[in-house]
């Protein structure tokens, strides 16, 4: 699979769409808020690559950031793991307590990510059958160049010819050369 970085808003939009479609039990509760927060953090941690990224974060900190209770965050994380959106583990410390939780993308989130990558790479620009004839306004630089060309193609003014008699001779000679049948 190519290692292109997808935009975070595309990932979030697709994730919310497919959460409602594939896991309807998570559609109307705070699981989506928790998932959004974790997807943003995983995206940031992996620099756009959700497949390989992992995030270490205490559930208490997560509860504080989202304005939820620690117990409710634990329940929501369990629901997200059961539905396949997240994988998490909390290593046991030497004193018997659980350490900070390590979060990774679950199989459903990886499935969304792969769908987005494949969709993006499969699209190729196509030419339309009709020939578009758009007439765009010229840029300021193009307008200036057009004015310069028009001034160059205009014959010199009579005052300029009076001041430069040699120019008059050249112009007359050029006109007579063009009139001759063998002249190039």
Secondary structure, DSSP 4 states (H G I P E B T S, - for coil): ---PPPPHHHHHHHHHHHHHHH-GGGTTSTHHHHHHHHHHHHHHHTTT-TTT-EEEE-HHHHHHHHT--HHHHHHHHHHHHHHTSEEEEEEEPTTS-EEEEEEEE-HHHHHHHHHHHHHHHH------SS-----PPPPHHHHHHHHHHHHHHSPPPHHHHHH-HHHHHHHHHHHHHHHSTT--
